[in-house]
Amino acid sequence: MNAHRRDILLLVTLAAAAATPALVQTEAVGAMSSGTHGATSIPDFSGIWRHPSLPGFEQSASGPGPVVNKARRRGARQPGASNYDQLVGDYDNPILKPHAAEIVRKYGEISLSGVTYSNPANQCWPEPVPFIFKHFGMQMLQQPHQITMIYSEDHEVRHVRMNQPHPAQVTPSWHGDSVGHYEGDTLVIDTVGTKTDRPFAMIDLYGTPYTEKLHVVERYRLLDYEAAKEGLERDAKENLIVQEGRDPNYRGKYLQVHFTVEDEGVFTVPWSATITYGPGSSEWEEIVCADNRHEYYNNKDSEVPTADKPDF
């Protein structure tokens, strides 16, 4: 058998193996759900999703919300929305403990001076949850044993183990230890153990810090346009809308994540926000921060990750 034919057969085998778990998952759920409650199925969140805004978080519809931008837009386009050219976090937000408020205030002063301060996105470092929601694009791959989430810049990938507990001793990692389960039509993802011993440790673009106690719970649901519209309106009120490959006239299904953040080392109370994704195009462009390390706005090179030796 020549090498070319062997490679083709290998690809066919792998494709069949990848497809089988989804079939087993559907059949297993139907079998478990058959009876008085009727058959149910796991919602299909798979595919490419995009949200259209910067910095990205939608203010919570009720209750404590995230740090937002004190600097607001002026002019004809989205007056009153976040001014992405000046990131001045609201250090008066009561969710912040005093030391965290001071950190946010200092970052805001840097931005007001005309300097773009370093963060994990512009320095090409892995981004923790929920900072990673800054990415416009997210691709979700569903399997019975895991959810894989791919983000549209810098090859950032999250792996969510399904129906498994966190280990008794979590080894800190860039994106934390994530476990998931389904609650009816909702995918619930619980994340702890995000690495704190790292440069640019922040959970949003305003420099809000976090500690080893960071705990994030994400709840993903598919929504009809009428149900998603309220989140889209909150997004347009708070954030700069740039679209980025999403059809503003789309009236089909949207994917919304409602996430709650707890960290008693930084916050006085848990707080929540949402991100509302619409379907993205089938194209998945490769965006690599380190391809162009020079920061024209600061006249220096980004502090990209380096190592004296491979870590594998």
Backbone bond lengths (Angstrom), bond angles and torsions (degrees), N, CA, C in turn:
res aa  C-N    CA-C-N  psi(-1)  N-CA   C-N-CA  omega(-1)  CA-C   N-CA-C  phi
1 M - - - 1.468 - - 1.524 108.46 -
2 N 1.367 116.99 126.28 1.454 117.66 -178.75 1.520 110.90 -75.06
3 A 1.347 115.89 165.78 1.467 121.37 -173.55 1.515 111.10 -64.60
4 H 1.356 117.27 -37.61 1.462 119.47 -177.56 1.523 111.30 -63.75
5 R 1.333 116.32 -45.84 1.464 120.36 -179.50 1.524 110.52 -65.49
6 R 1.345 116.35 -39.09 1.460 119.93 178.79 1.530 110.94 -61.24
7 D 1.336 116.15 -40.28 1.467 119.93 179.68 1.520 111.11 -65.20
8 I 1.341 117.04 -39.62 1.460 120.49 179.13 1.519 110.67 -63.42
9 L 1.334 116.95 -44.90 1.468 120.99 179.48 1.518 110.85 -63.07
10 L 1.326 116.34 -37.82 1.459 119.87 178.62 1.519 110.54 -63.23
11 L 1.339 117.12 -43.61 1.466 120.61 179.72 1.522 111.38 -63.40
12 V 1.345 116.90 -40.47 1.464 120.50 177.83 1.517 110.91 -62.60
13 T 1.326 116.96 -42.81 1.461 121.72 179.26 1.517 111.54 -62.24
14 L 1.341 115.79 -45.29 1.466 119.90 -179.98 1.521 111.21 -64.68
15 A 1.339 117.20 -39.02 1.460 120.05 179.34 1.523 110.83 -64.04
16 A 1.345 116.09 -40.82 1.458 119.57 178.81 1.520 111.40 -65.57
17 A 1.324 116.09 -39.29 1.465 119.75 178.78 1.513 111.42 -65.83
18 A 1.337 116.39 -37.58 1.470 119.81 179.87 1.512 111.11 -69.17
19 A 1.351 117.28 -33.77 1.458 120.25 -178.09 1.515 111.94 -76.47
20 T 1.324 118.01 -30.27 1.461 121.35 -175.24 1.517 114.16 -59.87
21 P 1.369 120.28 -45.58 1.452 119.35 -179.35 1.511 113.90 -57.16
22 A 1.367 117.84 -36.89 1.454 119.77 179.77 1.521 110.40 -63.74
23 L 1.361 117.38 -39.40 1.449 120.98 178.40 1.511 110.59 -66.30
24 V 1.338 116.19 -44.57 1.457 120.33 178.52 1.527 110.06 -60.93
25 Q 1.340 116.20 -41.54 1.452 120.61 -179.18 1.524 110.30 -60.15
26 T 1.360 117.53 -47.96 1.456 120.87 -178.37 1.512 111.35 -62.33
27 E 1.352 117.13 -43.95 1.453 120.59 -179.20 1.522 111.13 -66.18
28 A 1.350 116.29 -40.35 1.456 119.85 -178.80 1.517 111.44 -65.57
29 V 1.328 116.54 -41.49 1.459 119.46 179.65 1.510 110.32 -65.64
30 G 1.329 116.87 -41.63 1.456 119.61 178.20 1.513 111.64 -61.32
31 A 1.357 116.48 -41.53 1.453 120.28 179.99 1.521 111.45 -65.57
32 M 1.317 117.49 -42.97 1.461 120.94 -179.67 1.520 111.34 -67.88
33 S 1.352 116.25 -29.67 1.452 119.65 -174.68 1.512 112.84 -91.74
34 S 1.336 117.48 -11.33 1.456 118.95 -178.92 1.514 109.43 -68.74
35 G 1.313 116.27 143.33 1.465 120.88 -176.12 1.503 109.35 134.29
36 T 1.303 116.25 -148.80 1.459 119.88 -173.31 1.524 112.45 -65.11
37 H 1.321 118.47 -27.11 1.450 120.20 -177.49 1.526 113.00 -87.58
38 G 1.334 117.97 -7.97 1.450 120.38 -178.25 1.515 111.69 78.52
39 A 1.340 115.75 165.09 1.462 120.53 -177.17 1.520 110.65 -75.58
40 T 1.317 116.06 138.47 1.461 122.20 174.59 1.516 108.12 -128.17
41 S 1.301 116.99 166.13 1.455 120.33 179.41 1.510 109.48 -138.30
42 I 1.312 115.19 156.14 1.453 121.06 177.43 1.529 108.51 -70.88
43 P 1.322 118.52 132.14 1.470 120.25 178.99 1.518 110.96 -62.29
44 D 1.325 115.88 147.74 1.461 121.43 -178.03 1.530 109.38 -97.37
45 F 1.327 116.06 101.31 1.459 122.09 178.42 1.528 111.57 -96.11
46 S 1.316 117.70 1.84 1.459 121.08 -172.59 1.527 111.50 -66.49
47 G 1.319 114.90 152.82 1.448 120.60 176.99 1.517 112.30 120.53
48 I 1.334 115.32 -173.28 1.461 122.71 -178.57 1.522 109.26 -98.26
49 W 1.325 115.66 128.79 1.462 122.43 -179.73 1.521 109.46 -125.49
50 R 1.335 116.51 147.75 1.459 120.41 179.49 1.525 110.80 -138.06
51 H 1.326 115.36 141.75 1.465 119.26 167.30 1.527 107.22 -111.81
52 P 1.340 118.48 156.81 1.465 120.37 -166.11 1.516 116.30 -104.79
53 S 1.337 119.56 16.44 1.456 116.87 -163.28 1.524 114.81 -134.01
54 L 1.343 113.90 160.61 1.446 124.08 173.82 1.528 108.46 -132.79
55 P 1.332 118.69 140.03 1.460 128.96 -2.97 1.535 115.03 -67.51
56 G 1.351 119.99 -23.90 1.458 118.48 170.39 1.505 117.75 129.92
57 F 1.333 119.93 -43.47 1.457 120.10 -177.25 1.526 110.23 -68.40
58 E 1.319 115.99 135.62 1.457 121.73 171.72 1.523 108.07 -92.52
59 Q 1.323 116.99 128.19 1.450 120.43 178.50 1.519 110.76 -52.82
60 S 1.320 116.55 143.36 1.458 121.21 178.78 1.519 110.20 -61.33
61 A 1.345 115.98 141.92 1.460 120.34 177.83 1.520 111.41 -65.52
62 S 1.325 116.98 -26.29 1.462 121.65 177.55 1.518 108.72 -157.02
63 G 1.321 116.62 157.57 1.450 121.08 178.30 1.515 112.42 79.82
64 P 1.341 117.19 179.78 1.462 121.60 -179.13 1.529 111.79 -59.54
65 G 1.328 115.80 136.55 1.451 121.39 -179.69 1.510 112.02 -119.08
66 P 1.329 117.91 -177.25 1.469 122.35 -174.60 1.520 111.89 -76.39
67 V 1.321 115.04 170.92 1.458 121.08 168.78 1.523 108.00 -65.09
68 V 1.334 117.05 133.82 1.464 121.38 178.59 1.522 109.12 -122.44
69 N 1.318 115.49 178.59 1.457 121.85 -173.33 1.528 111.45 -85.98
70 K 1.339 117.20 127.01 1.459 120.95 171.94 1.530 111.29 -71.76
71 A 1.319 117.59 -29.62 1.467 121.73 -179.62 1.522 109.24 -82.00
72 R 1.338 116.42 123.07 1.463 120.58 -175.21 1.529 110.68 -117.98
73 R 1.312 115.30 154.75 1.456 122.16 -177.83 1.531 111.36 -73.00
74 R 1.319 114.86 147.59 1.458 122.38 172.64 1.515 108.50 -123.75
75 G 1.314 116.30 162.38 1.453 119.57 178.97 1.510 111.55 104.07
76 A 1.341 114.86 -168.60 1.463 120.76 -171.97 1.525 112.79 -75.29
77 R 1.329 116.87 -33.80 1.466 119.40 -174.21 1.527 111.02 -91.73
78 Q 1.319 116.26 116.29 1.466 123.94 176.90 1.535 113.28 48.42
79 P 1.309 118.30 53.07 1.464 118.40 176.97 1.521 110.86 -60.85
80 G 1.327 116.32 136.27 1.455 121.31 -179.95 1.508 114.70 92.85
81 A 1.348 117.50 -12.50 1.463 119.93 177.23 1.533 109.83 -79.94
82 S 1.316 116.81 170.44 1.460 122.37 -178.67 1.523 111.57 -57.86
83 N 1.328 115.66 133.84 1.458 121.73 176.13 1.528 108.04 -89.78
84 Y 1.321 116.27 101.66 1.454 120.16 -174.72 1.524 112.34 -68.22
85 D 1.336 117.53 -17.32 1.465 120.80 178.16 1.525 112.06 -76.41
86 Q 1.321 116.97 -16.59 1.464 122.06 175.68 1.523 108.37 -134.85
87 L 1.323 116.39 112.11 1.463 121.49 -178.16 1.528 108.65 -102.34
88 V 1.325 114.32 97.14 1.463 121.28 -176.83 1.527 107.53 -120.29
89 G 1.314 116.16 92.01 1.458 120.61 -176.44 1.522 112.30 -61.60
90 D 1.317 115.66 144.98 1.472 121.77 -179.98 1.530 109.15 -75.06
91 Y 1.312 115.30 89.12 1.464 120.64 -178.58 1.523 112.61 -71.43
92 D 1.346 117.67 -6.48 1.461 121.59 175.46 1.526 112.49 -88.22
93 N 1.319 116.92 -3.45 1.463 120.20 179.28 1.538 108.72 -59.33
94 P 1.349 118.14 125.43 1.471 120.20 -174.98 1.516 114.60 -67.35
95 I 1.326 118.21 -7.56 1.469 118.16 176.72 1.527 111.04 -71.47
96 L 1.347 117.77 -19.42 1.459 121.36 -174.08 1.521 111.79 -87.79
97 K 1.328 116.40 132.81 1.454 120.55 169.02 1.533 108.42 -72.98
98 P 1.333 117.74 157.73 1.469 120.26 -172.18 1.524 114.98 -52.84
99 H 1.328 118.66 -44.16 1.465 119.30 -177.07 1.528 110.80 -67.69
100 A 1.341 117.29 -34.24 1.461 120.64 178.44 1.525 110.15 -70.49
101 A 1.342 116.50 -39.66 1.463 120.64 177.69 1.521 110.94 -60.62
102 E 1.322 116.68 -37.77 1.457 120.64 179.83 1.524 111.37 -67.17
103 I 1.313 116.79 -37.85 1.473 120.42 177.34 1.527 109.79 -63.43
104 V 1.334 116.94 -46.47 1.461 121.33 179.64 1.526 110.23 -62.20
105 R 1.336 117.22 -41.13 1.462 121.07 179.81 1.525 111.02 -60.87
106 K 1.324 117.55 -42.85 1.463 121.23 -178.47 1.530 111.56 -66.02
107 Y 1.328 117.36 -39.73 1.463 119.29 175.56 1.522 110.28 -62.05
108 G 1.328 117.27 -40.64 1.459 120.75 178.96 1.519 112.29 -61.41
109 E 1.317 116.53 -38.50 1.461 120.34 178.11 1.529 111.20 -63.78
110 I 1.327 115.90 -39.44 1.469 119.78 177.25 1.528 109.83 -60.79
111 S 1.339 116.49 -45.47 1.460 120.61 -179.08 1.529 111.27 -63.73
112 L 1.325 116.90 -41.62 1.460 120.68 179.64 1.527 112.16 -65.43
113 S 1.331 117.10 -23.83 1.470 120.72 178.82 1.528 112.12 -78.54
114 G 1.332 116.09 -4.70 1.457 120.18 179.19 1.510 114.73 96.26
115 V 1.319 117.56 6.41 1.461 122.46 -179.46 1.532 109.63 -102.21
116 T 1.329 116.60 133.99 1.461 121.02 173.36 1.514 108.27 -85.69
117 Y 1.332 117.16 110.96 1.460 119.56 -176.62 1.526 110.87 -78.13
118 S 1.319 114.74 159.68 1.466 120.93 -176.22 1.522 111.22 -74.77
119 N 1.323 115.57 140.12 1.463 122.25 172.82 1.521 107.67 -144.32
120 P 1.319 119.66 169.80 1.464 119.10 -175.51 1.523 113.75 -61.38
121 A 1.336 118.27 -27.94 1.462 119.77 -179.03 1.517 111.52 -72.23
122 N 1.350 117.60 -48.06 1.471 117.67 -175.78 1.522 113.04 -83.55
123 Q 1.362 117.46 -5.09 1.454 120.71 175.42 1.532 111.90 -108.70
124 C 1.329 116.42 8.19 1.466 122.55 172.79 1.529 113.44 67.71
125 W 1.327 117.37 30.95 1.460 121.74 177.89 1.527 110.30 -101.42
126 P 1.340 117.55 155.34 1.473 119.70 175.38 1.527 110.62 -57.07
127 E 1.321 114.97 144.80 1.457 121.23 -175.43 1.523 110.24 -108.50
128 P 1.318 118.03 128.73 1.470 120.13 179.11 1.522 111.79 -75.42
129 V 1.314 115.79 165.75 1.459 121.66 170.92 1.528 107.16 -81.27
130 P 1.359 120.39 130.86 1.468 127.31 8.62 1.526 115.55 -97.72
131 F 1.331 120.30 6.45 1.469 121.01 178.57 1.520 110.48 -51.60
132 I 1.327 116.82 -36.91 1.463 121.81 -173.57 1.524 113.03 -62.58
133 F 1.348 117.19 -17.25 1.461 119.97 177.88 1.525 111.80 -68.38
134 K 1.332 117.31 -7.97 1.466 120.63 173.96 1.521 111.23 -57.69
135 H 1.328 117.60 -32.81 1.464 120.75 -178.42 1.526 110.41 -59.11
136 F 1.326 116.16 134.69 1.459 119.91 176.53 1.530 111.26 -64.95
137 G 1.329 116.49 -42.11 1.458 120.84 -172.43 1.512 113.58 -105.17
138 M 1.324 115.47 141.64 1.467 122.42 174.91 1.524 107.64 -142.89
139 Q 1.315 115.99 132.23 1.462 121.33 177.17 1.519 108.39 -115.59
140 M 1.330 116.36 127.10 1.458 120.76 -178.23 1.521 110.30 -110.77
141 L 1.321 115.20 130.80 1.462 122.91 177.14 1.522 107.62 -116.75
142 Q 1.331 117.47 122.31 1.462 122.21 -176.96 1.515 111.73 -105.27
143 Q 1.320 115.15 130.92 1.466 123.17 170.72 1.519 107.33 -135.56
144 P 1.326 118.36 160.13 1.463 119.58 -179.09 1.516 113.51 -59.04
145 H 1.335 116.98 -34.81 1.462 119.74 -173.94 1.524 113.05 -95.66
146 Q 1.349 117.67 -15.46 1.455 118.63 -178.64 1.525 111.38 -159.91
147 I 1.335 114.32 156.19 1.454 122.91 168.72 1.528 106.59 -110.72
148 T 1.325 116.89 131.98 1.452 121.72 174.76 1.518 108.12 -111.52
149 M 1.340 116.18 128.42 1.455 121.36 -179.34 1.524 108.37 -119.91
150 I 1.334 115.68 120.10 1.453 122.52 -178.11 1.522 107.92 -110.00
151 Y 1.326 116.64 131.70 1.461 121.09 -179.20 1.524 109.97 -107.01
152 S 1.324 115.47 158.04 1.467 120.71 -162.84 1.516 115.44 -81.26
153 E 1.314 118.99 1.21 1.457 120.12 177.22 1.524 110.36 -133.53
154 D 1.315 115.06 141.61 1.463 122.20 170.11 1.523 115.11 62.35
155 H 1.329 117.19 24.63 1.462 121.33 172.89 1.533 112.07 56.74
156 E 1.301 117.27 36.01 1.473 120.35 179.11 1.517 109.69 -78.95
157 V 1.325 115.53 128.05 1.464 121.86 -175.81 1.528 109.14 -132.67
158 R 1.320 115.71 133.60 1.463 121.04 173.17 1.529 109.02 -112.73
159 H 1.329 116.30 141.62 1.459 122.43 176.50 1.525 108.42 -117.76
160 V 1.317 115.90 124.78 1.469 122.04 -178.03 1.526 108.56 -114.10
161 R 1.325 117.10 115.16 1.458 121.13 177.87 1.529 108.66 -77.34
162 M 1.320 115.72 131.14 1.460 119.44 -176.48 1.528 111.52 -93.20
163 N 1.320 114.58 137.34 1.469 123.05 174.36 1.528 111.97 56.65
164 Q 1.310 115.27 39.57 1.458 122.20 178.24 1.528 109.11 -130.31
165 P 1.334 118.32 149.27 1.468 119.83 175.93 1.520 110.96 -83.88
166 H 1.324 116.00 164.68 1.457 119.68 167.76 1.524 108.47 -66.94
167 P 1.326 118.57 147.55 1.466 119.77 175.23 1.525 110.59 -64.95
168 A 1.318 115.92 156.62 1.468 120.27 179.35 1.517 110.96 -59.58
169 Q 1.331 116.81 -37.74 1.459 122.37 176.36 1.524 107.88 -120.51
170 V 1.324 116.31 106.55 1.461 120.69 -178.09 1.527 110.28 -84.17
171 T 1.314 116.61 129.11 1.458 121.16 173.32 1.521 108.50 -84.47
172 P 1.331 118.59 116.43 1.469 120.12 -177.36 1.528 111.91 -56.77
173 S 1.331 115.57 141.93 1.461 121.26 179.94 1.524 108.80 -143.46
174 W 1.334 115.92 170.94 1.467 120.86 -173.94 1.514 112.36 -57.50
175 H 1.320 116.78 -45.23 1.462 120.99 -176.90 1.527 112.21 -105.23
176 G 1.326 117.47 2.98 1.454 121.07 179.07 1.521 112.83 81.01
177 D 1.323 115.17 174.95 1.467 122.06 177.45 1.520 107.79 -94.13
178 S 1.335 116.89 117.90 1.466 121.90 -175.44 1.518 110.80 -115.46
179 V 1.327 115.85 130.12 1.465 122.33 174.74 1.521 107.76 -126.18
180 G 1.324 116.40 150.08 1.452 119.90 -175.14 1.510 113.61 -138.47
181 H 1.323 115.07 163.08 1.459 122.60 172.84 1.524 107.59 -159.13
182 Y 1.337 115.45 166.00 1.453 120.85 178.25 1.523 109.84 -102.66
183 E 1.320 114.93 137.78 1.452 122.00 170.98 1.519 106.66 -120.98
184 G 1.344 116.36 92.51 1.453 120.10 -175.33 1.514 110.69 62.45
185 D 1.344 117.03 -118.65 1.462 121.41 -178.00 1.518 113.09 -91.35
186 T 1.338 117.19 13.59 1.462 121.67 -173.70 1.524 111.07 -119.21
187 L 1.340 115.49 132.79 1.462 121.88 171.21 1.515 107.66 -92.98
188 V 1.333 117.14 121.60 1.456 122.69 -179.09 1.528 108.58 -108.92
189 I 1.334 116.69 125.97 1.464 122.13 179.47 1.529 108.60 -121.72
190 D 1.332 115.61 127.76 1.461 122.78 -177.79 1.531 108.47 -114.85
191 T 1.331 116.68 124.24 1.466 120.98 -174.83 1.523 111.34 -125.46
192 V 1.330 116.18 128.92 1.466 123.50 173.47 1.529 106.99 -136.54
193 G 1.332 116.80 175.54 1.464 120.55 172.96 1.507 114.64 72.68
194 T 1.347 117.59 35.63 1.461 120.16 176.34 1.527 109.76 -78.69
195 K 1.306 115.35 134.28 1.466 122.37 -175.48 1.528 110.67 -62.13
196 T 1.334 117.18 126.12 1.469 121.59 177.78 1.524 112.29 -103.86
197 D 1.329 117.93 -22.74 1.459 122.08 -179.16 1.524 108.56 -82.57
198 R 1.324 116.22 78.95 1.457 121.61 -171.55 1.524 109.10 -163.00
199 P 1.330 117.69 157.79 1.466 119.64 172.76 1.531 110.73 -71.41
200 F 1.308 116.49 153.52 1.461 123.68 171.94 1.533 111.88 56.43
201 A 1.321 115.67 49.76 1.468 121.00 -179.34 1.522 108.77 -82.92
202 M 1.313 116.84 96.47 1.462 122.16 179.84 1.524 108.98 -148.72
203 I 1.321 116.33 154.71 1.464 118.97 -177.52 1.520 113.25 -107.75
204 D 1.321 117.18 2.08 1.456 120.22 174.58 1.521 109.14 -153.42
205 L 1.322 116.45 177.31 1.465 121.34 -176.46 1.520 112.94 -77.19
206 Y 1.322 118.05 -1.51 1.464 121.47 178.67 1.522 111.98 -98.11
207 G 1.331 116.29 4.31 1.460 120.15 177.34 1.511 114.71 84.05
208 T 1.331 118.37 11.92 1.462 120.97 179.78 1.526 109.64 -59.06
209 P 1.333 118.76 122.69 1.467 121.23 -174.84 1.527 112.07 -78.66
210 Y 1.312 115.52 175.68 1.464 121.13 171.87 1.514 108.28 -147.48
211 T 1.331 115.94 166.00 1.459 121.72 178.87 1.526 109.62 -124.19
212 E 1.334 115.45 -176.51 1.466 120.35 178.74 1.529 112.19 -65.71
213 K 1.328 117.43 -9.98 1.463 121.25 179.36 1.527 112.73 -89.37
214 L 1.322 118.14 3.63 1.460 121.67 -179.69 1.526 110.87 -57.67
215 H 1.326 115.95 129.80 1.462 122.72 -179.25 1.525 107.32 -138.69
216 V 1.325 116.54 119.52 1.468 121.85 -177.00 1.526 109.13 -121.52
217 V 1.332 116.15 131.25 1.462 122.16 175.65 1.521 108.13 -118.90
218 E 1.340 116.51 121.80 1.467 122.56 178.78 1.524 109.14 -108.30
219 R 1.325 116.07 139.72 1.464 122.36 177.85 1.530 107.84 -127.76
220 Y 1.341 116.48 111.49 1.467 122.93 -177.43 1.526 110.62 -100.98
221 R 1.349 115.46 132.35 1.467 121.11 177.36 1.522 109.75 -140.54
222 L 1.329 115.93 147.33 1.462 121.70 171.34 1.526 108.28 -86.94
223 L 1.335 116.34 132.86 1.457 121.18 -177.29 1.526 110.24 -127.69
224 D 1.350 116.16 143.45 1.454 120.23 168.03 1.527 108.76 -68.25
225 Y 1.335 116.22 162.20 1.464 120.00 -176.71 1.527 111.83 -55.95
226 E 1.327 117.72 -43.45 1.460 120.24 -177.00 1.525 111.17 -61.28
227 A 1.334 117.20 -36.28 1.462 120.63 178.34 1.531 111.12 -76.61
228 A 1.342 116.96 -31.52 1.471 120.89 -178.24 1.525 112.24 -81.43
229 K 1.336 117.23 -19.57 1.464 121.56 -172.28 1.521 112.62 -58.17
230 E 1.314 116.82 -37.53 1.465 120.32 -178.68 1.532 110.36 -62.40
231 G 1.330 117.48 -41.93 1.460 120.71 176.52 1.513 112.52 -66.46
232 L 1.330 116.85 -39.33 1.462 120.98 177.72 1.522 111.08 -63.31
233 E 1.321 116.75 -38.00 1.465 120.55 178.69 1.527 110.92 -68.56
234 R 1.342 117.12 -39.32 1.469 119.61 175.82 1.520 110.40 -63.54
235 D 1.322 116.11 -37.03 1.461 121.26 178.68 1.529 110.37 -62.23
236 A 1.343 116.82 -49.13 1.458 121.00 -177.95 1.524 112.05 -66.20
237 K 1.321 117.06 -28.34 1.460 120.41 178.36 1.524 111.16 -73.53
238 E 1.323 116.99 -35.09 1.463 121.02 -173.95 1.521 113.57 -95.45
239 N 1.313 118.54 -38.45 1.458 121.95 -166.58 1.525 113.26 -116.14
240 L 1.331 114.96 161.09 1.457 121.56 173.46 1.528 108.55 -75.83
241 I 1.334 117.44 121.16 1.459 121.71 -178.91 1.518 109.24 -91.38
242 V 1.317 116.21 121.20 1.462 120.96 -178.09 1.532 112.55 -120.04
243 Q 1.331 116.90 -2.00 1.466 124.65 177.11 1.517 112.98 68.52
244 E 1.344 119.30 -68.64 1.466 122.34 178.17 1.531 112.84 51.12
245 G 1.314 117.03 63.84 1.456 120.12 170.96 1.511 114.99 83.20
246 R 1.337 118.84 14.42 1.460 120.22 177.10 1.517 110.10 -116.10
247 D 1.320 117.06 138.03 1.456 122.88 -177.76 1.527 109.37 -80.07
248 P 1.348 118.87 114.76 1.460 120.04 -178.24 1.524 113.32 -68.73
249 N 1.330 116.63 -15.10 1.465 120.51 -179.62 1.524 113.18 -96.81
250 Y 1.316 117.04 4.56 1.463 121.56 -178.91 1.529 110.49 -65.20
251 R 1.326 117.19 135.35 1.464 121.62 -177.90 1.528 112.23 -126.44
252 G 1.316 116.99 22.82 1.454 121.01 178.79 1.519 111.90 -94.26
253 K 1.328 115.94 -143.11 1.464 121.85 -177.00 1.531 111.86 -80.40
254 Y 1.312 115.17 139.62 1.458 123.15 173.08 1.527 109.09 -116.37
255 L 1.322 116.05 157.49 1.461 121.99 176.38 1.525 107.70 -114.23
256 Q 1.320 116.12 119.30 1.460 119.52 179.96 1.520 110.01 -116.62
257 V 1.340 115.26 133.88 1.460 120.47 173.43 1.527 107.75 -109.88
258 H 1.313 115.50 123.98 1.463 122.29 172.25 1.520 105.75 -103.35
259 F 1.337 117.25 118.75 1.460 118.89 -176.10 1.524 110.35 -122.37
260 T 1.330 114.16 147.08 1.461 122.21 179.75 1.518 108.53 -121.95
261 V 1.330 116.16 134.25 1.460 122.88 -176.39 1.527 109.20 -116.58
262 E 1.326 115.85 129.34 1.454 122.35 173.49 1.527 108.52 -125.12
263 D 1.309 116.89 139.03 1.464 122.48 173.09 1.521 106.89 -165.55
264 E 1.314 116.28 97.00 1.467 119.66 -174.82 1.519 112.48 -67.75
265 G 1.341 117.03 -11.96 1.452 120.05 175.86 1.524 112.86 -80.14
266 V 1.342 117.24 -13.95 1.464 121.70 -175.57 1.531 112.65 -127.11
267 F 1.338 116.61 -39.26 1.452 120.84 -171.16 1.528 112.03 -109.93
268 T 1.327 115.03 147.84 1.463 120.87 178.59 1.521 111.23 -78.81
269 V 1.343 117.24 -27.55 1.463 123.24 -179.09 1.528 108.24 -146.91
270 P 1.329 118.59 160.02 1.465 119.40 169.29 1.532 109.58 -65.18
271 W 1.325 116.69 150.66 1.465 120.80 177.14 1.529 109.80 -136.64
272 S 1.315 115.76 161.40 1.459 120.46 -174.86 1.525 111.85 -134.38
273 A 1.306 115.92 158.54 1.461 123.38 174.96 1.524 107.68 -155.75
274 T 1.323 116.80 175.35 1.462 121.06 177.33 1.522 109.70 -132.36
275 I 1.322 114.41 160.37 1.463 123.73 167.60 1.519 105.75 -132.30
276 T 1.331 117.37 129.49 1.464 120.69 -179.55 1.518 109.36 -112.76
277 Y 1.331 116.03 115.43 1.463 122.76 -178.13 1.532 109.79 -100.16
278 G 1.319 115.12 141.46 1.456 121.01 166.02 1.515 108.76 -106.65
279 P 1.323 117.99 167.78 1.473 118.94 179.37 1.516 110.55 -66.26
280 G 1.332 115.89 139.22 1.453 120.83 177.89 1.513 110.87 -96.14
281 S 1.306 116.33 173.89 1.460 120.79 176.68 1.519 109.25 -70.88
282 S 1.312 116.17 167.88 1.467 120.73 -179.30 1.527 111.91 -74.93
283 E 1.333 117.10 -11.56 1.456 119.86 179.72 1.524 110.09 -77.68
284 W 1.323 115.97 140.09 1.467 121.10 178.22 1.518 106.94 -130.75
285 E 1.335 114.97 92.63 1.451 120.02 -176.22 1.525 111.08 -75.20
286 E 1.324 115.47 147.66 1.452 120.86 175.64 1.525 108.79 -88.51
287 I 1.347 116.10 119.37 1.459 121.99 179.84 1.521 107.70 -119.53
288 V 1.325 116.75 113.58 1.456 121.68 -173.88 1.523 109.07 -118.97
289 C 1.314 116.57 111.12 1.459 122.12 -178.12 1.525 111.60 -56.33
290 A 1.314 117.18 -44.82 1.464 121.35 -172.89 1.525 113.00 -73.79
291 D 1.335 118.86 -4.52 1.459 120.14 175.83 1.521 111.50 -64.77
292 N 1.331 115.59 -27.99 1.466 119.58 178.37 1.513 108.04 -135.18
293 R 1.304 116.58 92.32 1.471 121.41 -172.12 1.517 113.13 -80.58
294 H 1.323 118.04 -14.81 1.459 118.79 -173.34 1.528 110.86 -81.02
295 E 1.315 116.10 126.04 1.460 121.91 178.35 1.532 108.02 -91.38
296 Y 1.337 116.06 99.92 1.465 119.92 -178.41 1.522 111.56 -62.35
297 Y 1.353 116.69 -28.42 1.463 120.44 -177.34 1.531 112.15 -79.28
298 N 1.345 117.93 -17.58 1.463 121.76 178.34 1.520 113.05 -118.29
299 N 1.349 115.82 -5.75 1.466 122.06 -178.40 1.525 111.86 54.41
300 K 1.337 114.81 47.20 1.460 120.54 175.29 1.518 108.34 -152.58
301 D 1.335 116.45 169.60 1.460 120.72 175.87 1.524 110.36 -90.15
302 S 1.331 116.11 145.19 1.458 120.93 177.24 1.521 110.68 -64.88
303 E 1.329 115.81 153.02 1.464 121.84 -178.66 1.530 109.48 -89.87
304 V 1.318 115.13 66.56 1.463 120.04 -175.57 1.528 110.24 -68.05
305 P 1.342 117.19 154.50 1.471 119.79 179.62 1.523 111.78 -60.97
306 T 1.305 116.67 137.53 1.468 122.39 175.53 1.527 108.27 -135.73
307 A 1.305 115.74 162.56 1.473 120.50 178.83 1.518 108.71 -147.40
308 D 1.327 115.54 144.87 1.467 119.90 177.10 1.505 112.01 -73.86
309 K 1.347 116.31 -25.61 1.457 121.31 178.55 1.521 108.67 -148.63
310 P 1.336 117.70 157.14 1.466 120.31 -179.70 1.527 110.48 -62.31
311 D 1.340 116.03 148.90 1.462 119.74 178.28 1.519 111.25 -100.09
312 F 1.337 116.53 26.20 1.470 120.83 177.85 1.528 109.68 -137.51
